[in-house]
Amino acid sequence: MHQRTRRAAFAAGLLAAACLTAAPAATAAPGTPAATATAAAPAAGHACSPSVSLDRFSDALDKTAYDGTYVGNLSALAVDLPRSRPHASGGAPTGSIAALSDRSFLFDLDARTLRPTGVVRLADENGAPLDAEGLVVDRDGTRLVTSETEPSIRRYSRDGRILDRLPVPDALRVAPAGRAQSNGTFEGLTLLPGGRTLLASMEYALSGDTAGIVRLQTWRRAADGRFRPAAQYAYRADAGLGVPEVRATPDGRLLVLERGFTSGVGNTVRLYLADLRHATDTSGIEHLTGQDGVRLVKKTLLADLASCPTLGATARQPQPNPLLDNIEGMTVTGRAGDSLKVLLVSDDNQNATQTTRFSYLRVRT
């Protein structure tokens, strides 16, 4: 979702000036705020909380373009599993990161340098662009992509051809077809371990549900390989926040991003660990009021990212921490000892006051 109701786009001249492939993150000096990254190795003082530390950040792709396409508006990330293998040194994957733009483009990024290596335009069945928000690379390399317009989930080939479209429960459709609010539907998408269960997160509550209670919808893979609607769960976001992304952990729990924006103050971004076990299946419950005996998804705060070290980051607008921006995308890229390596990206909305920034976290769950 575009924060602050679809910010104004850059003038055409800015894009023309930026039509260069981004330089690798590794070329910047440690601590450089406006080019790429800090030193790669975590150090004392990098902690955001007892569970989360910030390795580094990279602004390498900010206000750049690739093959004539603006590299920004990034709303989701996924490791391109078929072509990615752990790096021998334990660093970043050696393959690709798929990066989804909500302006209907899907980029391939080199996992070590973030350098774009390819781009594909996505469209719906009528050739119209998507408001693309969630991304999963399935085990066969095809891409599952949400659009929050309807909302929808479509399966695409690597070259952008539509292969399939998943059924969506009526209540989750945007009004008047359903009870969802525009720009408040499928923001997050993840495949649970084993590859049989797909989960999409609504960003905001349905009409008739208590504010802050968002629905997590699942699909189960049938014998024919197609996903069909399954259980649904209720997750309570913090007051004033929505859910822009979810990502499964190797043990079947969820990393959940919660995010909000206050004019003149900036972004609030919190990372939670959520557990679906023992939560009520709400697929048959029309209205979630908080007083209906429903067992919500249990969540545990891992970090408020305002508490992370800045590592020299700068912001073009007020922020409680200059590291913060409109963070929308998240993926788990591997392990580092007892921690998960987690990559975040912010959606700059193609706006001069925002930044496309990648943040590298280590998360103990």
Kinemage of the C-alpha trace (Angstrom):
@kinemage 1
@onewidth
@group {chain A} dominant
@subgroup {mainchain}
@vectorlist {calphas} color= white
{ca met a 1} P 0.000 0.000 0.000
{ca his a 2} L 1.265 3.509 -0.815
{ca gln a 3} L 1.602 5.331 2.507
{ca arg a 4} L -0.001 8.779 2.694
{ca thr a 5} L -2.475 7.885 -0.053
{ca arg a 6} L -0.339 7.504 -3.129
{ca arg a 7} L 2.294 10.235 -2.990
{ca ala a 8} L 2.969 12.356 -6.060
{ca ala a 9} L 5.374 10.785 -8.557
{ca phe a 10} L 8.728 12.244 -9.515
{ca ala a 11} L 9.064 14.455 -12.536
{ca ala a 12} L 10.140 12.611 -15.666
{ca gly a 13} L 13.527 14.279 -15.583
{ca leu a 14} L 14.429 12.588 -12.292
{ca leu a 15} L 13.901 9.167 -13.789
{ca ala a 16} L 15.940 10.060 -16.847
{ca ala a 17} L 18.795 11.241 -14.662
{ca ala a 18} L 18.662 8.012 -12.683
{ca cys a 19} L 18.777 5.582 -15.602
{ca leu a 20} L 21.906 3.824 -14.389
{ca thr a 21} L 22.358 0.372 -12.956
{ca ala a 22} L 22.918 0.626 -9.198
{ca ala a 23} L 26.478 0.160 -7.992
{ca pro a 24} L 27.135 -2.803 -5.717
{ca ala a 25} L 26.586 -2.170 -2.028
{ca ala a 26} L 30.076 -3.368 -1.227
{ca thr a 27} L 31.667 -0.411 -2.959
{ca ala a 28} L 30.644 2.115 -0.310
{ca ala a 29} L 32.745 2.976 2.670
{ca pro a 30} L 31.436 1.693 6.003
{ca gly a 31} L 28.936 4.093 7.543
{ca thr a 32} L 28.212 5.933 4.288
{ca pro a 33} L 24.611 7.141 4.708
{ca ala a 34} L 23.550 7.907 1.158
{ca ala a 35} L 25.197 5.331 -1.052
{ca thr a 36} L 25.210 1.902 0.389
{ca ala a 37} L 26.164 0.206 3.567
{ca thr a 38} L 27.951 -0.052 6.816
{ca ala a 39} L 30.530 -2.717 7.610
{ca ala a 40} L 29.214 -6.208 6.939
{ca ala a 41} L 30.054 -7.825 10.272
{ca pro a 42} L 27.758 -7.186 13.270
{ca ala a 43} L 29.417 -5.418 16.160
{ca ala a 44} L 28.671 -4.311 19.688
{ca gly a 45} L 26.089 -1.551 19.566
{ca his a 46} L 24.251 -3.020 16.578
{ca ala a 47} L 21.447 -4.371 18.762
{ca cys a 48} L 17.869 -3.172 18.215
{ca ser a 49} L 16.659 -5.380 21.085
{ca pro a 50} L 17.784 -8.582 22.822
{ca ser a 51} L 16.353 -10.520 19.837
{ca val a 52} L 17.251 -8.350 16.840
{ca ser a 53} L 20.441 -6.718 15.585
{ca leu a 54} L 21.124 -4.591 12.527
{ca asp a 55} L 24.085 -5.733 10.431
{ca arg a 56} L 24.013 -2.934 7.856
{ca phe a 57} L 21.827 -1.020 5.445
{ca ser a 58} L 22.067 -0.177 1.756
{ca asp a 59} L 20.659 2.733 -0.255
{ca ala a 60} L 22.324 1.479 -3.436
{ca leu a 61} L 19.100 1.337 -5.470
{ca asp a 62} L 17.605 4.603 -4.280
{ca lys a 63} L 16.449 6.779 -7.217
{ca thr a 64} L 17.979 4.502 -9.843
{ca ala a 65} L 16.581 2.767 -12.892
{ca tyr a 66} L 17.294 -0.434 -14.759
{ca asp a 67} L 16.604 -1.018 -18.452
{ca gly a 68} L 14.482 2.139 -18.504
{ca thr a 69} L 12.392 1.072 -15.494
{ca tyr a 70} L 12.398 2.949 -12.189
{ca val a 71} L 13.807 0.727 -9.443
{ca gly a 72} L 11.636 1.691 -6.510
{ca asn a 73} L 8.114 1.341 -5.113
{ca leu a 74} L 9.349 -1.990 -3.723
{ca ser a 75} L 6.736 -3.765 -1.657
{ca ala a 76} L 7.936 -7.376 -1.334
{ca leu a 77} L 11.057 -9.563 -1.463
{ca ala a 78} L 11.624 -13.287 -1.933
{ca val a 79} L 14.701 -15.465 -2.286
{ca asp a 80} L 14.661 -17.018 -5.749
{ca leu a 81} L 14.930 -20.538 -4.407
{ca pro a 82} L 15.659 -22.551 -7.567
{ca arg a 83} L 18.819 -20.593 -8.312
{ca ser a 84} L 20.021 -19.572 -4.835
{ca arg a 85} L 22.389 -21.544 -2.642
{ca pro a 86} L 24.007 -20.501 0.649
{ca his a 87} L 27.260 -18.672 0.129
{ca ala a 88} L 30.270 -20.726 1.172
{ca ser a 89} L 31.367 -18.096 3.689
{ca gly a 90} L 27.955 -18.019 5.352
{ca gly a 91} L 27.108 -14.637 3.830
{ca ala a 92} L 24.295 -13.692 1.482
{ca pro a 93} L 22.843 -16.183 -1.006
{ca thr a 94} L 24.786 -16.360 -4.251
{ca gly a 95} L 21.690 -16.284 -6.466
{ca ser a 96} L 18.854 -13.818 -6.912
{ca ile a 97} L 16.435 -11.894 -4.780
{ca ala a 98} L 13.076 -11.262 -6.435
{ca ala a 99} L 11.899 -7.720 -5.647
{ca leu a 100} L 8.310 -6.715 -6.399
{ca ser a 101} L 7.301 -3.159 -7.277
{ca asp a 102} L 3.715 -2.163 -6.559
{ca arg a 103} L 3.751 -0.495 -9.980
{ca ser a 104} L 3.558 -3.983 -11.523
{ca phe a 105} L 7.241 -4.780 -12.111
{ca leu a 106} L 9.231 -7.737 -10.814
{ca phe a 107} L 13.005 -7.293 -10.577
{ca asp a 108} L 15.766 -9.858 -10.205
{ca leu a 109} L 18.521 -8.576 -7.911
{ca asp a 110} L 21.922 -10.082 -7.328
{ca ala a 111} L 21.676 -11.304 -3.746
{ca arg a 112} L 25.164 -10.109 -2.796
{ca thr a 113} L 25.323 -6.725 -4.501
{ca leu a 114} L 21.621 -5.870 -5.052
{ca arg a 115} L 22.539 -5.051 -8.646
{ca pro a 116} L 19.451 -5.538 -10.878
{ca thr a 117} L 19.920 -8.322 -13.423
{ca gly a 118} L 16.448 -8.480 -14.952
{ca val a 119} L 12.950 -7.011 -14.894
{ca val a 120} L 9.552 -8.361 -15.953
{ca arg a 121} L 6.329 -6.409 -16.318
{ca leu a 122} L 3.283 -8.031 -14.710
{ca ala a 123} L -0.349 -7.482 -15.690
{ca asp a 124} L -3.811 -8.870 -15.041
{ca glu a 125} L -5.836 -10.905 -17.512
{ca asn a 126} L -6.814 -7.747 -19.396
{ca gly a 127} L -3.269 -6.404 -19.613
{ca ala a 128} L -3.821 -3.817 -16.867
{ca pro a 129} L -1.134 -3.215 -14.211
{ca leu a 130} L -1.430 -4.625 -10.702
{ca asp a 131} L -1.223 -2.935 -7.338
{ca ala a 132} L 1.275 -5.668 -6.495
{ca glu a 133} L 2.077 -6.093 -2.798
{ca gly a 134} L 2.881 -9.697 -1.789
{ca leu a 135} L 5.311 -12.188 -3.321
{ca val a 136} L 6.209 -15.865 -2.975
{ca val a 137} L 8.605 -17.812 -5.175
{ca asp a 138} L 7.102 -21.301 -5.236
{ca arg a 139} L 9.165 -24.477 -5.213
{ca asp a 140} L 8.969 -24.760 -9.026
{ca gly a 141} L 10.233 -21.198 -9.490
{ca thr a 142} L 6.863 -19.705 -10.428
{ca arg a 143} L 5.813 -16.482 -8.742
{ca leu a 144} L 2.702 -16.009 -6.617
{ca val a 145} L 1.795 -12.316 -6.556
{ca thr a 146} L -0.970 -10.484 -4.724
{ca ser a 147} L -2.749 -7.410 -5.978
{ca glu a 148} L -4.665 -5.519 -3.339
{ca thr a 149} L -7.070 -3.983 -5.844
{ca glu a 150} L -9.638 -6.805 -5.743
{ca pro a 151} L -7.707 -8.431 -3.920
{ca ser a 152} L -6.236 -11.317 -5.906
{ca ile a 153} L -3.413 -13.843 -5.997
{ca arg a 154} L -2.076 -14.891 -9.389
{ca arg a 155} L 0.639 -17.336 -10.355
{ca tyr a 156} L 3.125 -16.120 -12.972
{ca ser a 157} L 5.874 -17.786 -14.936
{ca arg a 158} L 9.367 -16.327 -14.739
{ca asp a 159} L 8.669 -14.347 -17.908
{ca gly a 160} L 5.439 -12.846 -16.547
{ca arg a 161} L 2.741 -15.085 -18.084
{ca ile a 162} L -0.353 -15.743 -15.941
{ca leu a 163} L -0.608 -19.452 -15.135
{ca asp a 164} L -3.267 -19.577 -12.452
{ca arg a 165} L -5.460 -17.473 -10.186
{ca leu a 166} L -6.393 -18.500 -6.655
{ca pro a 167} L -9.943 -18.294 -5.286
{ca val a 168} L -10.470 -15.604 -2.623
{ca pro a 169} L -13.195 -15.765 0.065
{ca asp a 170} L -15.969 -13.277 -0.674
{ca ala a 171} L -15.704 -11.423 2.643
{ca leu a 172} L -12.092 -10.471 1.900
{ca arg a 173} L -12.983 -8.709 -1.346
{ca val a 174} L -13.057 -4.925 -1.533
{ca ala a 175} L -16.506 -3.407 -0.928
{ca pro a 176} L -19.131 -3.622 -2.325
{ca ala a 177} L -18.187 -7.160 -3.403
{ca gly a 178} L -16.956 -7.884 0.123
{ca arg a 179} L -16.116 -6.134 3.388
{ca ala a 180} L -12.490 -5.100 2.832
{ca gln a 181} L -11.437 -1.481 2.504
{ca ser a 182} L -9.600 -0.246 -0.566
{ca asn a 183} L -5.803 -0.355 -0.136
{ca gly a 184} L -6.187 -2.501 2.958
{ca thr a 185} L -6.156 -6.065 1.653
{ca phe a 186} L -3.435 -8.610 0.764
{ca glu a 187} L -0.160 -6.904 1.658
{ca gly a 188} L 1.754 -9.931 2.907
{ca leu a 189} L 2.177 -13.397 1.388
{ca thr a 190} L 4.235 -16.366 2.571
{ca leu a 191} L 4.577 -20.102 2.062
{ca leu a 192} L 4.814 -22.156 5.240
{ca pro a 193} L 7.508 -24.841 5.631
{ca gly a 194} L 6.753 -27.937 3.582
{ca gly a 195} L 5.218 -25.874 0.810
{ca arg a 196} L 1.639 -27.044 1.315
{ca thr a 197} L 0.158 -23.991 3.032
{ca leu a 198} L 0.087 -20.469 1.624
{ca leu a 199} L -0.831 -17.544 3.872
{ca ala a 200} L -1.876 -13.987 2.971
{ca ser a 201} L -2.279 -11.182 5.490
{ca met a 202} L -4.835 -8.417 5.227
{ca glu a 203} L -3.372 -5.020 6.061
{ca tyr a 204} L -6.384 -3.670 7.935
{ca ala a 205} L -9.602 -4.930 9.497
{ca leu a 206} L -12.723 -5.769 7.523
{ca ser a 207} L -15.802 -3.608 7.887
{ca gly a 208} L -17.725 -4.992 10.865
{ca asp a 209} L -14.594 -6.359 12.568
{ca thr a 210} L -13.014 -4.558 15.492
{ca ala a 211} L -10.388 -2.045 14.365
{ca gly a 212} L -6.909 -3.549 14.487
{ca ile a 213} L -7.995 -7.162 14.085
{ca val a 214} L -6.736 -8.338 10.701
{ca arg a 215} L -7.448 -11.663 9.073
{ca leu a 216} L -4.762 -14.112 7.984
{ca gln a 217} L -6.120 -16.325 5.194
{ca thr a 218} L -4.573 -19.659 4.263
{ca trp a 219} L -4.802 -21.946 1.243
{ca arg a 220} L -3.868 -25.648 1.129
{ca arg a 221} L -2.187 -27.214 -1.870
{ca ala a 222} L -4.307 -30.027 -3.293
{ca ala a 223} L -3.134 -33.145 -5.100
{ca asp a 224} L -3.417 -31.329 -8.431
{ca gly a 225} L -0.988 -28.666 -7.154
{ca arg a 226} L -3.620 -25.926 -6.926
{ca phe a 227} L -4.228 -23.944 -3.753
{ca arg a 228} L -7.715 -23.907 -2.242
{ca pro a 229} L -8.979 -21.732 0.660
{ca ala a 230} L -8.437 -23.261 4.091
{ca ala a 231} L -8.301 -21.966 7.662
{ca gln a 232} L -8.340 -18.295 8.562
{ca tyr a 233} L -6.983 -16.641 11.695
{ca ala a 234} L -7.348 -13.342 13.543
{ca tyr a 235} L -4.303 -11.238 14.398
{ca arg a 236} L -4.495 -8.035 16.458
{ca ala a 237} L -2.165 -5.266 15.283
{ca asp a 238} L -1.067 -2.512 17.644
{ca ala a 239} L -3.259 0.585 17.775
{ca gly a 240} L -2.927 2.676 14.624
{ca leu a 241} L -0.752 0.118 12.804
{ca gly a 242} L -1.383 -2.205 9.872
{ca val a 243} L 0.333 -5.356 8.616
{ca pro a 244} L 2.407 -4.758 5.460
{ca glu a 245} L 4.267 -8.094 5.437
{ca val a 246} L 4.462 -11.588 6.918
{ca arg a 247} L 7.150 -14.219 6.427
{ca ala a 248} L 7.246 -17.817 7.681
{ca thr a 249} L 10.142 -18.980 9.836
{ca pro a 250} L 11.667 -22.448 9.369
{ca asp a 251} L 9.720 -23.757 12.383
{ca gly a 252} L 6.348 -22.654 11.020
{ca arg a 253} L 5.841 -19.475 12.992
{ca leu a 254} L 5.544 -16.042 11.372
{ca leu a 255} L 7.592 -12.890 11.360
{ca val a 256} L 5.066 -10.066 11.158
{ca leu a 257} L 5.819 -6.442 10.296
{ca glu a 258} L 3.502 -3.828 11.745
{ca arg a 259} L 3.724 -0.305 10.357
{ca gly a 260} L 2.097 3.090 10.604
{ca phe a 261} L 2.795 6.690 9.658
{ca thr a 262} L 2.170 9.964 11.498
{ca ser a 263} L 2.649 13.205 9.605
{ca gly a 264} L 5.436 15.297 11.125
{ca val a 265} L 6.646 12.353 13.211
{ca gly a 266} L 7.386 9.586 10.717
{ca asn a 267} L 7.034 5.821 10.586
{ca thr a 268} L 6.451 3.290 13.316
{ca val a 269} L 7.779 -0.153 12.369
{ca arg a 270} L 7.675 -3.126 14.734
{ca leu a 271} L 8.709 -6.732 14.179
{ca tyr a 272} L 6.709 -9.478 15.894
{ca leu a 273} L 6.932 -13.244 16.118
{ca ala a 274} L 3.494 -14.830 15.725
{ca asp a 275} L 2.298 -18.379 16.411
{ca leu a 276} L -0.786 -19.787 14.669
{ca arg a 277} L -1.025 -22.790 16.990
{ca his a 278} L -4.163 -22.768 19.172
{ca ala a 279} L -5.647 -19.782 17.284
{ca thr a 280} L -9.303 -20.076 16.277
{ca asp a 281} L -10.237 -20.764 12.664
{ca thr a 282} L -12.286 -17.640 11.896
{ca ser a 283} L -13.284 -18.553 8.332
{ca gly a 284} L -16.877 -19.160 9.453
{ca ile a 285} L -17.144 -16.107 11.738
{ca glu a 286} L -18.724 -13.109 10.042
{ca his a 287} L -17.722 -10.387 12.508
{ca leu a 288} L -14.730 -10.336 14.858
{ca thr a 289} L -15.583 -8.137 17.819
{ca gly a 290} L -12.932 -9.128 20.327
{ca gln a 291} L -15.683 -10.415 22.615
{ca asp a 292} L -16.659 -13.552 20.737
{ca gly a 293} L -14.391 -16.119 22.385
{ca val a 294} L -12.022 -16.128 19.427
{ca arg a 295} L -8.448 -17.077 20.310
{ca leu a 296} L -6.251 -14.589 18.497
{ca val a 297} L -2.886 -15.429 16.986
{ca lys a 298} L -0.325 -15.141 19.764
{ca lys a 299} L 2.362 -12.555 19.101
{ca thr a 300} L 5.615 -11.566 20.794
{ca leu a 301} L 7.447 -8.290 20.176
{ca leu a 302} L 10.943 -8.857 18.795
{ca ala a 303} L 11.900 -5.219 18.198
{ca asp a 304} L 10.626 -1.729 17.634
{ca leu a 305} L 12.911 -0.677 14.794
{ca ala a 306} L 13.064 2.876 16.110
{ca ser a 307} L 15.433 1.396 18.697
{ca cys a 308} L 17.927 0.178 16.094
{ca pro a 309} L 21.272 1.965 15.720
{ca thr a 310} L 21.279 4.492 12.879
{ca leu a 311} L 24.668 3.318 11.511
{ca gly a 312} L 24.951 6.676 9.788
{ca ala a 313} L 21.596 6.539 7.986
{ca thr a 314} L 19.910 9.817 7.075
{ca ala a 315} L 16.255 10.599 6.419
{ca arg a 316} L 14.711 13.135 4.039
{ca gln a 317} L 11.702 13.681 6.283
{ca pro a 318} L 11.035 13.600 10.041
{ca gln a 319} L 11.556 10.138 11.509
{ca pro a 320} L 11.889 8.893 15.099
{ca asn a 321} L 15.033 7.157 13.804
{ca pro a 322} L 16.640 8.267 10.504
{ca leu a 323} L 17.058 4.592 9.589
{ca leu a 324} L 13.278 4.275 9.237
{ca asp a 325} L 11.187 4.744 6.131
{ca asn a 326} L 8.068 3.164 4.643
{ca ile a 327} L 9.200 -0.456 5.216
{ca glu a 328} L 7.001 -2.903 3.299
{ca gly a 329} L 9.031 -5.936 2.179
{ca met a 330} L 10.728 -8.690 4.165
{ca thr a 331} L 12.273 -12.075 3.460
{ca val a 332} L 14.360 -14.627 5.329
{ca thr a 333} L 17.605 -15.186 3.410
{ca gly a 334} L 19.265 -17.836 5.601
{ca arg a 335} L 20.771 -18.498 9.000
{ca ala a 336} L 23.696 -17.069 10.927
{ca gly a 337} L 24.396 -19.244 13.947
{ca asp a 338} L 21.282 -19.224 16.114
{ca ser a 339} L 19.750 -16.299 14.192
{ca leu a 340} L 17.754 -15.859 11.013
{ca lys a 341} L 19.096 -13.456 8.416
{ca val a 342} L 16.240 -11.138 7.486
{ca leu a 343} L 16.238 -8.572 4.693
{ca leu a 344} L 13.861 -5.593 4.745
{ca val a 345} L 13.106 -3.025 2.038
{ca ser a 346} L 11.248 0.277 2.101
{ca asp a 347} L 8.814 1.507 -0.556
{ca asp a 348} L 9.858 5.025 -1.589
{ca asn a 349} L 6.557 5.652 -3.425
{ca gln a 350} L 8.722 7.286 -6.114
{ca asn a 351} L 8.784 10.317 -3.821
{ca ala a 352} L 11.673 12.726 -3.290
{ca thr a 353} L 11.270 12.717 0.505
{ca gln a 354} L 11.533 8.930 0.828
{ca thr a 355} L 14.284 6.360 0.323
{ca thr a 356} L 14.533 2.870 -1.155
{ca arg a 357} L 16.531 1.261 1.635
{ca phe a 358} L 17.502 -2.338 2.329
{ca ser a 359} L 18.186 -3.280 5.960
{ca tyr a 360} L 19.978 -6.469 6.971
{ca leu a 361} L 18.841 -7.895 10.304
{ca arg a 362} L 19.743 -10.887 12.429
{ca val a 363} L 16.740 -12.186 14.329
{ca arg a 364} L 16.687 -14.719 17.143
{ca thr a 365} L 13.290 -16.367 17.483
